[in-house]
Amino acid sequence: MNLKPPIPRPGEGKRGPQGHLGYLLRQASVALRAAMDAALSEMGVTTPQFSVLTMIAAYPGVSGADLARLTFLTPQTINVIVRNLERDGAIEKTAHATHGRILRLHATARGQALLKRCRGRVAEVETELAGLLGSDEERLVRRWLSAVAEKLADGR
């Protein structure tokens, strides 16, 4: 005889609309990560690698420290990812013009091509997400998520 109450599925009980907002954000984040991991897996790219490559392409010359802040990863994790992406020819490092110890990161042509293929896979996941909303709702959610990050980053 099972005396434990059943754990609700996502969308039910406290895992649904009546749940705590922070928990619901975390639940959605974990679900998104799993979907992205699955979409990128056959390309041999992890979600953190995709995030790092995306930010390097978006901000050419970014430093490892700035990259850690942009991707919400630890400097140690960034070092491993950068080393692997460099080994695979997706990125290259150059020394900062005046601060030789600071390394600037750039996506190579190979990295840009890989990123393009990865973006196609991730776009499928994002299309699924956007399909849950109308365009006005999507704009509202985007603004709200940005405002949440901005507000909470200010240290309140």
Phi and psi restraints in degrees (value plus and minus 20) as a CYANA .aco file:
   2 ASN   PHI    -110.0   -70.0
   2 ASN   PSI      95.4   135.4
   3 LEU   PHI    -113.9   -73.9
   3 LEU   PSI     -29.1    10.9
   4 LYS   PHI    -100.3   -60.3
   4 LYS   PSI     119.7   159.7
   5 PRO   PHI     -89.9   -49.9
   5 PRO   PSI     127.6   167.6
   6 PRO   PHI     -86.8   -46.8
   6 PRO   PSI     123.9   163.9
   7 ILE   PHI     -99.6   -59.6
   7 ILE   PSI     107.3   147.3
   8 PRO   PHI     -89.0   -49.0
   8 PRO   PSI     132.9   172.9
   9 ARG   PHI     -96.4   -56.4
   9 ARG   PSI     140.3   180.3
  10 PRO   PHI     -72.5   -32.5
  10 PRO   PSI     116.4   156.4
  11 GLY   PHI      74.7   114.7
  11 GLY   PSI     -28.8    11.2
  12 GLU   PHI    -135.3   -95.3
  12 GLU   PSI     132.7   172.7
  13 GLY   PHI      34.4    74.4
  13 GLY   PSI    -158.4  -118.4
  14 LYS   PHI     -90.6   -50.6
  14 LYS   PSI     -26.0    14.0
  15 ARG   PHI    -113.4   -73.4
  15 ARG   PSI     -13.6    26.4
  16 GLY   PHI    -135.9   -95.9
  16 GLY   PSI    -182.7  -142.7
  17 PRO   PHI     -75.6   -35.6
  17 PRO   PSI     -43.8    -3.8
  18 GLN   PHI    -108.8   -68.8
  18 GLN   PSI     -17.2    22.8
  19 GLY   PHI     -95.0   -55.0
  19 GLY   PSI     150.4   190.4
  20 HIS   PHI     -88.2   -48.2
  20 HIS   PSI     116.6   156.6
  21 LEU   PHI     -77.2   -37.2
  21 LEU   PSI     -66.4   -26.4
  22 GLY   PHI     -80.5   -40.5
  22 GLY   PSI     -60.7   -20.7
  23 TYR   PHI     -83.9   -43.9
  23 TYR   PSI     -63.1   -23.1
  24 LEU   PHI     -84.3   -44.3
  24 LEU   PSI     -58.1   -18.1
  25 LEU   PHI     -83.2   -43.2
  25 LEU   PSI     -63.9   -23.9
  26 ARG   PHI     -85.0   -45.0
  26 ARG   PSI     -63.0   -23.0
  27 GLN   PHI     -79.8   -39.8
  27 GLN   PSI     -63.8   -23.8
  28 ALA   PHI     -85.3   -45.3
  28 ALA   PSI     -60.6   -20.6
  29 SER   PHI     -82.1   -42.1
  29 SER   PSI     -63.9   -23.9
  30 VAL   PHI     -85.6   -45.6
  30 VAL   PSI     -60.2   -20.2
  31 ALA   PHI     -85.2   -45.2
  31 ALA   PSI     -61.1   -21.1
  32 LEU   PHI     -83.6   -43.6
  32 LEU   PSI     -64.0   -24.0
  33 ARG   PHI     -79.8   -39.8
  33 ARG   PSI     -63.7   -23.7
  34 ALA   PHI     -83.4   -43.4
  34 ALA   PSI     -61.4   -21.4
  35 ALA   PHI     -86.1   -46.1
  35 ALA   PSI     -60.7   -20.7
  36 MET   PHI     -88.2   -48.2
  36 MET   PSI     -61.6   -21.6
  37 ASP   PHI     -76.0   -36.0
  37 ASP   PSI     -65.4   -25.4
  38 ALA   PHI     -85.1   -45.1
  38 ALA   PSI     -62.2   -22.2
  39 ALA   PHI     -86.2   -46.2
  39 ALA   PSI     -53.8   -13.8
  40 LEU   PHI    -112.9   -72.9
  40 LEU   PSI     -33.9     6.1
  41 SER   PHI     -79.0   -39.0
  41 SER   PSI     -62.1   -22.1
  42 GLU   PHI     -92.6   -52.6
  42 GLU   PSI     -30.1     9.9
  43 MET   PHI    -111.7   -71.7
  43 MET   PSI     -24.9    15.1
  44 GLY   PHI      54.6    94.6
  44 GLY   PSI       4.7    44.7
  45 VAL   PHI    -139.5   -99.5
  45 VAL   PSI     117.5   157.5
  46 THR   PHI    -112.2   -72.2
  46 THR   PSI     142.3   182.3
  47 THR   PHI     -80.3   -40.3
  47 THR   PSI     -63.7   -23.7
  48 PRO   PHI     -81.6   -41.6
  48 PRO   PSI     -58.3   -18.3
  49 GLN   PHI     -82.8   -42.8
  49 GLN   PSI     -61.8   -21.8
  50 PHE   PHI     -80.5   -40.5
  50 PHE   PSI     -64.4   -24.4
  51 SER   PHI     -81.9   -41.9
  51 SER   PSI     -64.3   -24.3
  52 VAL   PHI     -83.8   -43.8
  52 VAL   PSI     -68.1   -28.1
  53 LEU   PHI     -82.8   -42.8
  53 LEU   PSI     -58.1   -18.1
  54 THR   PHI     -80.2   -40.2
  54 THR   PSI     -66.8   -26.8
  55 MET   PHI     -91.0   -51.0
  55 MET   PSI     -54.3   -14.3
  56 ILE   PHI     -85.5   -45.5
  56 ILE   PSI     -61.6   -21.6
  57 ALA   PHI     -88.5   -48.5
  57 ALA   PSI     -56.6   -16.6
  58 ALA   PHI     -93.0   -53.0
  58 ALA   PSI     -53.1   -13.1
  59 TYR   PHI    -148.7  -108.7
  59 TYR   PSI      51.6    91.6
  60 PRO   PHI     -74.9   -34.9
  60 PRO   PSI     115.7   155.7
  61 GLY   PHI      69.2   109.2
  61 GLY   PSI     -14.4    25.6
  62 VAL   PHI     -81.4   -41.4
  62 VAL   PSI     126.7   166.7
  63 SER   PHI    -107.6   -67.6
  63 SER   PSI     144.4   184.4
  64 GLY   PHI     -81.0   -41.0
  64 GLY   PSI     -59.5   -19.5
  65 ALA   PHI     -84.6   -44.6
  65 ALA   PSI     -64.3   -24.3
  66 ASP   PHI     -86.4   -46.4
  66 ASP   PSI     -56.2   -16.2
  67 LEU   PHI     -82.4   -42.4
  67 LEU   PSI     -59.3   -19.3
  68 ALA   PHI     -81.4   -41.4
  68 ALA   PSI     -62.9   -22.9
  69 ARG   PHI     -86.3   -46.3
  69 ARG   PSI     -60.9   -20.9
  70 LEU   PHI     -87.0   -47.0
  70 LEU   PSI     -54.2   -14.2
  71 THR   PHI    -122.7   -82.7
  71 THR   PSI     -21.7    18.3
  72 PHE   PHI      42.8    82.8
  72 PHE   PSI      11.8    51.8
  73 LEU   PHI    -133.4   -93.4
  73 LEU   PSI     138.2   178.2
  74 THR   PHI     -94.8   -54.8
  74 THR   PSI     135.7   175.7
  75 PRO   PHI     -76.9   -36.9
  75 PRO   PSI     -55.9   -15.9
  76 GLN   PHI     -83.9   -43.9
  76 GLN   PSI     -63.3   -23.3
  77 THR   PHI     -85.9   -45.9
  77 THR   PSI     -61.4   -21.4
  78 ILE   PHI     -78.4   -38.4
  78 ILE   PSI     -63.9   -23.9
  79 ASN   PHI     -78.6   -38.6
  79 ASN   PSI     -62.8   -22.8
  80 VAL   PHI     -86.3   -46.3
  80 VAL   PSI     -65.9   -25.9
  81 ILE   PHI     -84.2   -44.2
  81 ILE   PSI     -65.1   -25.1
  82 VAL   PHI     -81.1   -41.1
  82 VAL   PSI     -64.0   -24.0
  83 ARG   PHI     -79.1   -39.1
  83 ARG   PSI     -64.4   -24.4
  84 ASN   PHI     -88.8   -48.8
  84 ASN   PSI     -61.4   -21.4
  85 LEU   PHI     -86.5   -46.5
  85 LEU   PSI     -56.5   -16.5
  86 GLU   PHI     -87.6   -47.6
  86 GLU   PSI     -64.0   -24.0
  87 ARG   PHI     -77.7   -37.7
  87 ARG   PSI     -57.9   -17.9
  88 ASP   PHI    -103.7   -63.7
  88 ASP   PSI     -20.3    19.7
  89 GLY   PHI      59.9    99.9
  89 GLY   PSI      -4.7    35.3
  90 ALA   PHI    -105.8   -65.8
  90 ALA   PSI     -46.0    -6.0
  91 ILE   PHI    -157.8  -117.8
  91 ILE   PSI     144.8   184.8
  92 GLU   PHI    -157.6  -117.6
  92 GLU   PSI     135.8   175.8
  93 LYS   PHI    -129.6   -89.6
  93 LYS   PSI     123.3   163.3
  94 THR   PHI    -153.6  -113.6
  94 THR   PSI     130.6   170.6
  95 ALA   PHI     -95.9   -55.9
  95 ALA   PSI     123.2   163.2
  96 HIS   PHI     -82.3   -42.3
  96 HIS   PSI     122.5   162.5
  97 ALA   PHI     -78.3   -38.3
  97 ALA   PSI     -59.9   -19.9
  98 THR   PHI    -131.3   -91.3
  98 THR   PSI     -41.4    -1.4
  99 HIS   PHI    -136.7   -96.7
  99 HIS   PSI      66.4   106.4
 100 GLY   PHI     -75.8   -35.8
 100 GLY   PSI     -45.6    -5.6
 101 ARG   PHI     -97.2   -57.2
 101 ARG   PSI     -41.4    -1.4
 102 ILE   PHI    -103.4   -63.4
 102 ILE   PSI     105.9   145.9
 103 LEU   PHI    -121.8   -81.8
 103 LEU   PSI     114.7   154.7
 104 ARG   PHI    -119.1   -79.1
 104 ARG   PSI     119.0   159.0
 105 LEU   PHI    -130.5   -90.5
 105 LEU   PSI     118.7   158.7
 106 HIS   PHI    -157.3  -117.3
 106 HIS   PSI     123.3   163.3
 107 ALA   PHI     -99.7   -59.7
 107 ALA   PSI     117.6   157.6
 108 THR   PHI    -105.7   -65.7
 108 THR   PSI     154.6   194.6
 109 ALA   PHI     -79.1   -39.1
 109 ALA   PSI     -59.7   -19.7
 110 ARG   PHI     -83.4   -43.4
 110 ARG   PSI     -61.6   -21.6
 111 GLY   PHI     -85.7   -45.7
 111 GLY   PSI     -60.2   -20.2
 112 GLN   PHI     -82.8   -42.8
 112 GLN   PSI     -61.1   -21.1
 113 ALA   PHI     -85.8   -45.8
 113 ALA   PSI     -62.5   -22.5
 114 LEU   PHI     -82.5   -42.5
 114 LEU   PSI     -64.4   -24.4
 115 LEU   PHI     -81.0   -41.0
 115 LEU   PSI     -60.4   -20.4
 116 LYS   PHI     -80.8   -40.8
 116 LYS   PSI     -64.4   -24.4
 117 ARG   PHI     -84.2   -44.2
 117 ARG   PSI     -62.3   -22.3
 118 CYS   PHI     -84.4   -44.4
 118 CYS   PSI     -62.2   -22.2
 119 ARG   PHI     -79.5   -39.5
 119 ARG   PSI     -55.3   -15.3
 120 GLY   PHI     -80.4   -40.4
 120 GLY   PSI     -62.7   -22.7
 121 ARG   PHI     -87.8   -47.8
 121 ARG   PSI     -65.1   -25.1
 122 VAL   PHI     -87.4   -47.4
 122 VAL   PSI     -53.4   -13.4
 123 ALA   PHI     -80.3   -40.3
 123 ALA   PSI     -54.4   -14.4
 124 GLU   PHI     -82.7   -42.7
 124 GLU   PSI     -62.3   -22.3
 125 VAL   PHI     -85.6   -45.6
 125 VAL   PSI     -64.7   -24.7
 126 GLU   PHI     -86.4   -46.4
 126 GLU   PSI     -52.2   -12.2
 127 THR   PHI     -84.7   -44.7
 127 THR   PSI     -58.9   -18.9
 128 GLU   PHI     -80.6   -40.6
 128 GLU   PSI     -64.7   -24.7
 129 LEU   PHI     -81.4   -41.4
 129 LEU   PSI     -69.7   -29.7
 130 ALA   PHI     -82.9   -42.9
 130 ALA   PSI     -48.7    -8.7
 131 GLY   PHI     -85.1   -45.1
 131 GLY   PSI     -35.8     4.2
 132 LEU   PHI     -99.9   -59.9
 132 LEU   PSI     -29.9    10.1
 133 LEU   PHI    -150.3  -110.3
 133 LEU   PSI     136.3   176.3
 134 GLY   PHI    -101.2   -61.2
 134 GLY   PSI     148.9   188.9
 135 SER   PHI     -83.6   -43.6
 135 SER   PSI     -57.8   -17.8
 136 ASP   PHI     -85.5   -45.5
 136 ASP   PSI     -60.9   -20.9
 137 GLU   PHI     -84.9   -44.9
 137 GLU   PSI     -60.4   -20.4
 138 GLU   PHI     -82.3   -42.3
 138 GLU   PSI     -64.7   -24.7
 139 ARG   PHI     -79.6   -39.6
 139 ARG   PSI     -61.3   -21.3
 140 LEU   PHI     -83.8   -43.8
 140 LEU   PSI     -65.4   -25.4
 141 VAL   PHI     -83.5   -43.5
 141 VAL   PSI     -62.9   -22.9
 142 ARG   PHI     -80.3   -40.3
 142 ARG   PSI     -65.8   -25.8
 143 ARG   PHI     -83.3   -43.3
 143 ARG   PSI     -62.5   -22.5
 144 TRP   PHI     -83.9   -43.9
 144 TRP   PSI     -66.7   -26.7
 145 LEU   PHI     -81.8   -41.8
 145 LEU   PSI     -61.2   -21.2
 146 SER   PHI     -83.6   -43.6
 146 SER   PSI     -61.7   -21.7
 147 ALA   PHI     -85.9   -45.9
 147 ALA   PSI     -58.0   -18.0
 148 VAL   PHI     -79.9   -39.9
 148 VAL   PSI     -69.6   -29.6
 149 ALA   PHI     -82.2   -42.2
 149 ALA   PSI     -62.5   -22.5
 150 GLU   PHI     -84.4   -44.4
 150 GLU   PSI     -66.7   -26.7
 151 LYS   PHI     -84.0   -44.0
 151 LYS   PSI     -68.2   -28.2
 152 LEU   PHI     -95.1   -55.1
 152 LEU   PSI     -44.5    -4.5
 153 ALA   PHI     -91.6   -51.6
 153 ALA   PSI     -44.7    -4.7
 154 ASP   PHI     -91.8   -51.8
 154 ASP   PSI     -25.4    14.6
 155 GLY   PHI      57.3    97.3
 155 GLY   PSI     -11.6    28.4
